[in-house]
């Protein structure tokens, strides 16, 4: 059994609770819509400044975890770093509602390898030339 499985069993957390908490946390809300409008306005006006110079942060993804992603995390399957971060945020949110201490990433995914990302197109083109 993995560290995440033992944690959710010991704290009496169900996978559905993690999915619901993730959807609630990752939901954009009105501030995310405001940021999206500001970024779109910047693109339409052809402003030369970058998003960082205009203090326009990236909006939230508005995509929570799916039940399959949570079950894969519980089953100690390799997950992408963004999914692992969302699992951590959701588990800590559930623990906060139970008035318990938050956990760290290393404690949740101890011994589980991260899923390797895709290679970029430039790296593939450089490999083909060799």
Secondary structure, DSSP 4 states (H G I P E B T S, - for coil): --HHHHHHHHTT--HHHHHHHHHHHH--HHHHHHHHHHHHHHHHTT--S-TTTTT-PPPP------HHHHHHHHTT--B-HHHHHHHHHHHHHHHHHTT-----HHHHSTT-PBPPPPPPHHHHHHHHH-
